[in-house]
Amino acid sequence: MLGDHVKGKAKQTTITTNEAVKLPAVVTSNLRLLNKRIVDFEQVNNGLEPWAKDLKPQMLRLRESCPPQTVEDTTTIAVTTSSPSEPSVIERVKWLMTWLDMRNLQLNELVKQLQKNNAILQLRMTRSERTLNKVKTAWLSDDGSALEHHKALKVRIRKLERQLRSKIRENMEFCLKIEELSKLKDRCNQQLLQYEKQLSEKDNMLNESAQLLYDLDATQTHGISAVSCFPTRK
């Protein structure tokens, strides 16, 4: 059948005719055209598989590597970000992870929609195969209804071609959206690395300050006043 959805590898399907049955040239031409449309759609469908397999696990790993967020945390972040003062690095990281979760949900919705479209196309291709079987049966029986089946087949093939072109455009738009989300994820990863570097620098500054306070307290404990270390004005 028409390509499986992105979770599995698509299988190429070709509608064939019995060699012993002599169909009109118009029917044979329509069958070749329909097979070409099926192959073109399956190629587009297979192109989505690497994006779905590569992007979604990376988003899940990125989400698992950070502490879980709650609704209360999101509300606090929104209020803090809207305040006149600049938010802290921790708050920026929390807000960024919430935003990544939202983008991940949008990506899942796109994948579900793509799977739904593929299921619809598969059902329509099944109906078209049944119509072809009716045509072949009518030709073998030669009961005079073959011409009517042939006309119905031409109408259905044209309708199916329009539907295939529409679904291919939709799938290409999904590919572009998934690619855009992948680029956004890469930029977010770079920003997270910058935030981690800033946090590390602040931790070092805090450690140095703590060490200075400890040394100052030690000098005062041994009876040496820190004030006496500086000359006094007379």
CYANA upper distance limits for C-alpha pairs under 8 A (distance plus 0.5 A):
  1 MET  CA     11 LYS  CA      7.30
  1 MET  CA     12 GLN  CA      7.48
  1 MET  CA     13 THR  CA      5.69
  1 MET  CA    122 GLN  CA      6.71
  1 MET  CA    125 MET  CA      7.73
  1 MET  CA    126 THR  CA      8.09
  2 LEU  CA     10 ALA  CA      7.94
  2 LEU  CA     11 LYS  CA      7.44
  2 LEU  CA     12 GLN  CA      7.26
  2 LEU  CA     13 THR  CA      6.67
  2 LEU  CA     38 ILE  CA      7.28
  2 LEU  CA     42 GLU  CA      7.15
  2 LEU  CA    118 ASN  CA      8.11
  2 LEU  CA    121 LEU  CA      7.44
  2 LEU  CA    122 GLN  CA      5.80
  2 LEU  CA    125 MET  CA      7.56
  3 GLY  CA      9 LYS  CA      8.01
  3 GLY  CA     10 ALA  CA      4.57
  3 GLY  CA     11 LYS  CA      5.86
  3 GLY  CA     12 GLN  CA      7.11
  3 GLY  CA     41 PHE  CA      8.46
  3 GLY  CA     42 GLU  CA      5.81
  3 GLY  CA     45 ASN  CA      7.13
  3 GLY  CA     46 ASN  CA      8.11
  3 GLY  CA    118 ASN  CA      7.66
  3 GLY  CA    122 GLN  CA      8.20
  4 ASP  CA      8 GLY  CA      6.47
  4 ASP  CA      9 LYS  CA      6.84
  4 ASP  CA     10 ALA  CA      5.13
  4 ASP  CA     11 LYS  CA      7.30
  4 ASP  CA    118 ASN  CA      7.38
  4 ASP  CA    119 ALA  CA      8.46
  5 HIS  CA      9 LYS  CA      8.05
  5 HIS  CA     10 ALA  CA      7.53
  5 HIS  CA     45 ASN  CA      7.97
  5 HIS  CA    114 LEU  CA      7.77
  5 HIS  CA    115 GLN  CA      5.66
  5 HIS  CA    118 ASN  CA      6.57
  5 HIS  CA    119 ALA  CA      8.29
  6 VAL  CA     10 ALA  CA      8.47
  6 VAL  CA     45 ASN  CA      7.98
  6 VAL  CA     46 ASN  CA      7.89
  6 VAL  CA     48 LEU  CA      6.98
  6 VAL  CA     49 GLU  CA      5.39
  6 VAL  CA     52 ALA  CA      7.19
  6 VAL  CA    111 VAL  CA      8.26
  6 VAL  CA    115 GLN  CA      7.62
  7 LYS  CA     49 GLU  CA      7.73
  7 LYS  CA     52 ALA  CA      8.43
  7 LYS  CA     53 LYS  CA      8.44
  8 GLY  CA     49 GLU  CA      8.42
  9 LYS  CA     46 ASN  CA      7.55
  9 LYS  CA     49 GLU  CA      8.14
 10 ALA  CA     42 GLU  CA      7.28
 10 ALA  CA     45 ASN  CA      7.94
 10 ALA  CA     46 ASN  CA      6.74
 11 LYS  CA     42 GLU  CA      8.37
 12 GLN  CA     39 VAL  CA      7.28
 12 GLN  CA     42 GLU  CA      7.33
 13 THR  CA     35 ASN  CA      8.44
 13 THR  CA     38 ILE  CA      7.83
 13 THR  CA     39 VAL  CA      8.14
 14 THR  CA     35 ASN  CA      6.15
 14 THR  CA     38 ILE  CA      8.10
 15 ILE  CA     31 LEU  CA      7.62
 15 ILE  CA     35 ASN  CA      6.87
 15 ILE  CA    129 GLU  CA      7.81
 16 THR  CA     31 LEU  CA      8.27
 17 THR  CA     21 VAL  CA      7.95
 21 VAL  CA    136 LYS  CA      7.92
 21 VAL  CA    139 TRP  CA      8.25
 21 VAL  CA    140 LEU  CA      7.84
 23 LEU  CA     27 VAL  CA      6.84
 23 LEU  CA     28 THR  CA      7.02
 23 LEU  CA    139 TRP  CA      8.33
 24 PRO  CA     28 THR  CA      6.93
 25 ALA  CA     29 SER  CA      6.51
 26 VAL  CA     30 ASN  CA      6.66
 27 VAL  CA     31 LEU  CA      6.68
 27 VAL  CA    150 HIS  CA      7.70
 27 VAL  CA    154 LYS  CA      8.49
 28 THR  CA     32 ARG  CA      6.84
 29 SER  CA     33 LEU  CA      6.73
 30 ASN  CA     34 LEU  CA      6.56
 30 ASN  CA    154 LYS  CA      7.93
 30 ASN  CA    157 ILE  CA      8.03
 31 LEU  CA     35 ASN  CA      6.67
 32 ARG  CA     36 LYS  CA      6.77
 33 LEU  CA     37 ARG  CA      6.85
 34 LEU  CA     38 ILE  CA      6.79
 34 LEU  CA    157 ILE  CA      7.54
 34 LEU  CA    161 GLU  CA      8.08
 35 ASN  CA     39 VAL  CA      6.79
 36 LYS  CA     40 ASP  CA      6.71
 37 ARG  CA     41 PHE  CA      6.75
 37 ARG  CA    161 GLU  CA      7.67
 37 ARG  CA    164 LEU  CA      8.02
 38 ILE  CA     42 GLU  CA      6.71
 39 VAL  CA     43 GLN  CA      6.76
 40 ASP  CA     44 VAL  CA      7.07
 41 PHE  CA     45 ASN  CA      6.64
 41 PHE  CA    164 LEU  CA      7.73
 41 PHE  CA    168 ILE  CA      6.90
 42 GLU  CA     46 ASN  CA      6.53
 43 GLN  CA     47 GLY  CA      6.85
 44 VAL  CA     48 LEU  CA      7.49
 44 VAL  CA    168 ILE  CA      7.64
 44 VAL  CA    171 ASN  CA      8.08
 44 VAL  CA    172 MET  CA      8.10
 45 ASN  CA     49 GLU  CA      7.82
 45 ASN  CA    171 ASN  CA      7.93
 47 GLY  CA     51 TRP  CA      8.35
 48 LEU  CA     52 ALA  CA      6.96
 48 LEU  CA    175 CYS  CA      6.94
 49 GLU  CA     53 LYS  CA      6.66
 50 PRO  CA     54 ASP  CA      6.39
 51 TRP  CA     55 LEU  CA      6.22
 51 TRP  CA    175 CYS  CA      8.34
 51 TRP  CA    178 ILE  CA      7.61
 51 TRP  CA    179 GLU  CA      8.09
 52 ALA  CA     56 LYS  CA      6.45
 52 ALA  CA    111 VAL  CA      8.15
 53 LYS  CA     57 PRO  CA      7.44
 54 ASP  CA     58 GLN  CA      7.21
 55 LEU  CA     59 MET  CA      6.83
 55 LEU  CA    182 SER  CA      7.03
 56 LYS  CA     60 LEU  CA      6.82
 56 LYS  CA    104 ASN  CA      8.21
 57 PRO  CA     61 ARG  CA      6.63
 58 GLN  CA     62 LEU  CA      6.62
 59 MET  CA     63 ARG  CA      6.67
 59 MET  CA    100 LEU  CA      8.49
 59 MET  CA    104 ASN  CA      7.23
 59 MET  CA    185 LYS  CA      8.33
 60 LEU  CA     64 GLU  CA      6.65
 61 ARG  CA     65 SER  CA      6.61
 62 LEU  CA     66 CYS  CA      7.46
 63 ARG  CA     97 MET  CA      7.79
 63 ARG  CA    100 LEU  CA      8.42
 63 ARG  CA    101 ASP  CA      7.75
 64 GLU  CA     68 PRO  CA      8.38
 66 CYS  CA     97 MET  CA      8.28
 69 GLN  CA     73 ASP  CA      6.76
 69 GLN  CA     74 THR  CA      7.87
 69 GLN  CA     94 LYS  CA      8.17
 69 GLN  CA     98 THR  CA      7.74
 70 THR  CA     74 THR  CA      7.05
 71 VAL  CA     75 THR  CA      6.86
 72 GLU  CA     76 THR  CA      6.73
 73 ASP  CA     77 ILE  CA      6.66
 73 ASP  CA     94 LYS  CA      8.49
 74 THR  CA     78 ALA  CA      6.74
 74 THR  CA     94 LYS  CA      8.37
 74 THR  CA     95 TRP  CA      7.50
 74 THR  CA     98 THR  CA      7.63
 75 THR  CA     79 VAL  CA      6.86
 76 THR  CA     80 THR  CA      6.58
 77 ILE  CA     81 THR  CA      6.44
 77 ILE  CA     91 GLU  CA      6.64
 77 ILE  CA     92 ARG  CA      8.47
 77 ILE  CA     94 LYS  CA      7.86
 77 ILE  CA     95 TRP  CA      6.70
 78 ALA  CA     82 SER  CA      6.76
 78 ALA  CA     95 TRP  CA      8.34
 79 VAL  CA     83 SER  CA      6.99
 80 THR  CA     87 PRO  CA      6.79
 80 THR  CA     91 GLU  CA      8.37
 81 THR  CA     86 GLU  CA      7.83
 81 THR  CA     87 PRO  CA      6.26
 87 PRO  CA     91 GLU  CA      6.68
 87 PRO  CA     92 ARG  CA      7.19
 88 SER  CA     92 ARG  CA      6.90
 89 VAL  CA     93 VAL  CA      6.78
 89 VAL  CA    195 TYR  CA      6.96
 89 VAL  CA    198 GLN  CA      8.34
 89 VAL  CA    199 LEU  CA      7.76
 90 ILE  CA     94 LYS  CA      6.78
 91 GLU  CA     95 TRP  CA      6.64
 92 ARG  CA     96 LEU  CA      6.58
 93 VAL  CA     97 MET  CA      6.72
 93 VAL  CA    192 LEU  CA      7.41
 93 VAL  CA    195 TYR  CA      7.78
 94 LYS  CA     98 THR  CA      6.81
 95 TRP  CA     99 TRP  CA      6.76
 96 LEU  CA    100 LEU  CA      6.73
 96 LEU  CA    188 CYS  CA      8.06
 97 MET  CA    101 ASP  CA      6.77
 98 THR  CA    102 MET  CA      6.95
 99 TRP  CA    103 ARG  CA      6.86
100 LEU  CA    104 ASN  CA      6.61
100 LEU  CA    185 LYS  CA      8.05
101 ASP  CA    105 LEU  CA      6.85
102 MET  CA    106 GLN  CA      6.91
103 ARG  CA    107 LEU  CA      6.74
103 ARG  CA    181 LEU  CA      7.84
104 ASN  CA    108 ASN  CA      6.83
105 LEU  CA    109 GLU  CA      6.84
106 GLN  CA    110 LEU  CA      6.87
107 LEU  CA    111 VAL  CA      6.87
107 LEU  CA    178 ILE  CA      7.36
107 LEU  CA    181 LEU  CA      8.25
108 ASN  CA    112 LYS  CA      6.74
109 GLU  CA    113 GLN  CA      6.68
110 LEU  CA    114 LEU  CA      6.73
110 LEU  CA    174 PHE  CA      7.16
111 VAL  CA    115 GLN  CA      6.74
112 LYS  CA    116 LYS  CA      6.70
113 GLN  CA    117 ASN  CA      6.74
114 LEU  CA    118 ASN  CA      6.77
114 LEU  CA    171 ASN  CA      7.32
114 LEU  CA    174 PHE  CA      8.22
115 GLN  CA    119 ALA  CA      6.74
116 LYS  CA    120 ILE  CA      6.84
117 ASN  CA    121 LEU  CA      6.81
117 ASN  CA    167 LYS  CA      7.64
118 ASN  CA    122 GLN  CA      6.63
119 ALA  CA    123 LEU  CA      6.82
120 ILE  CA    124 ARG  CA      6.85
121 LEU  CA    125 MET  CA      6.64
121 LEU  CA    164 LEU  CA      8.21
122 GLN  CA    126 THR  CA      6.81
123 LEU  CA    127 ARG  CA      6.97
124 ARG  CA    128 SER  CA      6.78
124 ARG  CA    160 LEU  CA      8.25
125 MET  CA    129 GLU  CA      6.76
126 THR  CA    130 ARG  CA      6.90
127 ARG  CA    131 THR  CA      6.86
128 SER  CA    132 LEU  CA      6.82
128 SER  CA    153 LEU  CA      8.38
128 SER  CA    156 ARG  CA      7.86
128 SER  CA    157 ILE  CA      8.26
129 GLU  CA    133 ASN  CA      6.74
130 ARG  CA    134 LYS  CA      6.82
131 THR  CA    135 VAL  CA      6.90
131 THR  CA    149 HIS  CA      8.21
131 THR  CA    153 LEU  CA      7.15
132 LEU  CA    136 LYS  CA      6.83
132 LEU  CA    153 LEU  CA      7.74
133 ASN  CA    137 THR  CA      6.60
134 LYS  CA    138 ALA  CA      6.56
134 LYS  CA    149 HIS  CA      7.76
135 VAL  CA    139 TRP  CA      6.69
135 VAL  CA    146 ALA  CA      6.55
135 VAL  CA    149 HIS  CA      6.11
135 VAL  CA    150 HIS  CA      7.05
136 LYS  CA    140 LEU  CA      6.74
137 THR  CA    141 SER  CA      6.70
138 ALA  CA    142 ASP  CA      6.31
138 ALA  CA    143 ASP  CA      6.99
138 ALA  CA    144 GLY  CA      8.19
138 ALA  CA    145 SER  CA      6.81
138 ALA  CA    146 ALA  CA      5.68
138 ALA  CA    149 HIS  CA      8.38
139 TRP  CA    143 ASP  CA      8.11
139 TRP  CA    146 ALA  CA      6.16
142 ASP  CA    146 ALA  CA      7.65
145 SER  CA    149 HIS  CA      6.97
146 ALA  CA    150 HIS  CA      6.55
147 LEU  CA    151 LYS  CA      6.79
148 GLU  CA    152 ALA  CA      6.74
149 HIS  CA    153 LEU  CA      6.53
150 HIS  CA    154 LYS  CA      6.80
151 LYS  CA    155 VAL  CA      6.92
152 ALA  CA    156 ARG  CA      6.70
153 LEU  CA    157 ILE  CA      6.51
154 LYS  CA    158 ARG  CA      6.76
155 VAL  CA    159 LYS  CA      6.73
156 ARG  CA    160 LEU  CA      6.48
157 ILE  CA    161 GLU  CA      6.61
158 ARG  CA    162 ARG  CA      6.94
159 LYS  CA    163 GLN  CA      6.83
160 LEU  CA    164 LEU  CA      6.51
161 GLU  CA    165 ARG  CA      6.67
162 ARG  CA    166 SER  CA      6.75
163 GLN  CA    167 LYS  CA      6.66
164 LEU  CA    168 ILE  CA      6.53
165 ARG  CA    169 ARG  CA      6.82
166 SER  CA    170 GLU  CA      6.89
167 LYS  CA    171 ASN  CA      6.62
168 ILE  CA    172 MET  CA      6.66
169 ARG  CA    173 GLU  CA      6.79
170 GLU  CA    174 PHE  CA      6.83
171 ASN  CA    175 CYS  CA      6.78
172 MET  CA    176 LEU  CA      6.88
173 GLU  CA    177 LYS  CA      6.75
174 PHE  CA    178 ILE  CA      6.59
175 CYS  CA    179 GLU  CA      6.63
176 LEU  CA    180 GLU  CA      6.64
177 LYS  CA    181 LEU  CA      6.72
178 ILE  CA    182 SER  CA      6.73
179 GLU  CA    183 LYS  CA      6.88
180 GLU  CA    184 LEU  CA      6.76
181 LEU  CA    185 LYS  CA      6.59
182 SER  CA    186 ASP  CA      6.87
183 LYS  CA    187 ARG  CA      6.87
184 LEU  CA    188 CYS  CA      6.67
185 LYS  CA    189 ASN  CA      6.69
186 ASP  CA    190 GLN  CA      6.89
187 ARG  CA    191 GLN  CA      6.79
188 CYS  CA    192 LEU  CA      6.59
189 ASN  CA    193 LEU  CA      6.80
190 GLN  CA    194 GLN  CA      6.94
191 GLN  CA    195 TYR  CA      6.77
192 LEU  CA    196 GLU  CA      6.67
193 LEU  CA    197 LYS  CA      6.73
194 GLN  CA    198 GLN  CA      6.78
195 TYR  CA    199 LEU  CA      6.65
196 GLU  CA    200 SER  CA      6.65
197 LYS  CA    201 GLU  CA      6.80
198 GLN  CA    202 LYS  CA      6.75
199 LEU  CA    203 ASP  CA      6.64
200 SER  CA    204 ASN  CA      6.81
201 GLU  CA    205 MET  CA      6.83
202 LYS  CA    206 LEU  CA      6.69
203 ASP  CA    207 ASN  CA      6.68
204 ASN  CA    208 GLU  CA      6.70
205 MET  CA    209 SER  CA      6.68
206 LEU  CA    210 ALA  CA      6.58
207 ASN  CA    211 GLN  CA      6.67
208 GLU  CA    212 LEU  CA      6.76
209 SER  CA    213 LEU  CA      6.77
210 ALA  CA    214 TYR  CA      6.63
211 GLN  CA    215 ASP  CA      6.67
212 LEU  CA    216 LEU  CA      6.63
213 LEU  CA    217 ASP  CA      6.59
214 TYR  CA    218 ALA  CA      6.70
215 ASP  CA    219 THR  CA      6.86
216 LEU  CA    220 GLN  CA      6.92
216 LEU  CA    226 ALA  CA      7.67
217 ASP  CA    221 THR  CA      6.69
218 ALA  CA    222 HIS  CA      7.05
219 THR  CA    223 GLY  CA      7.26
219 THR  CA    224 ILE  CA      5.96
219 THR  CA    225 SER  CA      7.49
219 THR  CA    226 ALA  CA      7.74
220 GLN  CA    224 ILE  CA      5.60
220 GLN  CA    225 SER  CA      5.91
220 GLN  CA    226 ALA  CA      7.29
224 ILE  CA    228 SER  CA      8.06
225 SER  CA    229 CYS  CA      7.76
226 ALA  CA    230 PHE  CA      8.32
